[in-house]
Amino acid sequence: MTISKEQQGTTLTIKLEGRLDTTTAPQLEGELRTALDGITELIFEIADLAYISSAGLRVLLSAQKVMNKQGSMVVRGANEDIMEIFDVTGFVDILNIES
């Protein structure tokens, strides 16, 4: 998985490409641990994300919990397969998802 970060002021955009699973979720978790200080808007660009596992969903959920306290979080560009996973797991009701 490839993680690209771009920060403009207090807005952080994280672009994810590849597979977010048990192997790569700790990498994203590590990136987020230090990156969210002072951030008021977090944007996940996931148009190029091919797969997300429960471990990946857990990382998104923990990021959402942090951002609920300090700002907002948006997930953008989910493809049909990822949207189905969000739908089945109920994450459509938890995350702010934009097409």
ABEGO torsion letter per residue (X at the ends): XBBBBBBBEABBBBBBBEBBBAAAAAAAAAAAAAAABGBABBBBBAAABABBBAAAAAAAAAAAAAAAAAEBBBBBGBBAAAAAAAAAAGAAAABBBBX
